[in-house]
Amino acid sequence: MMKCINCGYVTSYERIICPKCKSEMKKVEENNNNGTVILSWKLYVTPDGNEEEYYINLISLNGTKALCKSSSELKEGENVMINGQLCEKIT
């Protein structure tokens, strides 16, 4: 996870400059990759090079929100583990 030292913007993508305020981004320790599903929706039309269909999930994670991709539908309130851009249900 990367966090802006000025405005607090957080992202899972490696960035040097914050897209919001143009300040420096710092890597922060990911002490917890577990989150809770807020919303899940299926993409039927996807970019070239990706699977034909997959799910995009909005996750509550460490006090912020993140998007992750899954091959199956996740239900609102389910606990998930995020690994990079992928997420899977915790059983």
N, C-alpha and C positions, 0 to 999 in steps of 0.2 A: 504494500500500500504506500502511496505517496501522499504527502500532505503539504499544503501551502503554508509557509512560515508567516505570511501576512494575513490572509483572509480565512484560512482553515479549510479550504476546498480539499476534498479527499477523492482519490481515484485509485483503481487497481492497475492502471497503465503507467509505465515508466515515463515520466516527464521531467524536464529540467525547469521549465517555466510554467507557471499557473495559467490556464486558459482564461480565467476570470479576471485576475488583477495584474498579471504579468510579473509577479514576484517569484522568488526561488522556491522550488519544491524540494522537500527532504523525504527520504525513505523512513518509514516508521515501522516498528516491529509489529508483526501481525500475531498478537497473542491469542486471537480467537477467530477462526475462520468459519464459525457456525453462525447462522442467521435464521431468520424467519420469513417465510414467503408472504408478501403483501398481495401480489398479483401475478398471474401467469397467463400468457397468451401464445397461441400457436401461429407460426409463420408458415404460410403455404407457398409464398413466393420468396425465394432467398437469393442472395448474391451468388454469382458464379463461383464455383470452387467449394461451396458449402453443401451440406446435406439438402435433399429436396424439401424436407419439412423438419422443423424443430421448434422448441419452445424457448421463449425469452421470459425471464422471471425477474420481477422487482423484489429485492430482498432487503430487509432491515438488518444491518450489519454494523456492530460496534458503534452505535449512535449515529449512523448515517445510512444512506440508501445506496444500493449497488444493483447492477444488472448482471445476470449470469445466464448461461445457456444450458438447456437440458434436452435429452432425447425423449423424455416422457413428461406428461403434465404433472405439475406440482400444485397441491391445493393450498388455499389461503390458510395461514397459521401453521403449516408444516415446518418442521425444523430441517434445515439443510446444511451441508458442509460445502464450502466453496473452495475449489482448487483452480486457481487462475481465473479463466472465464467460464469454467464449467461448474455446475452445482449438481448435487445428488441428495436425495432424501436420506436422512439419518433414521435408521430403523432401531 
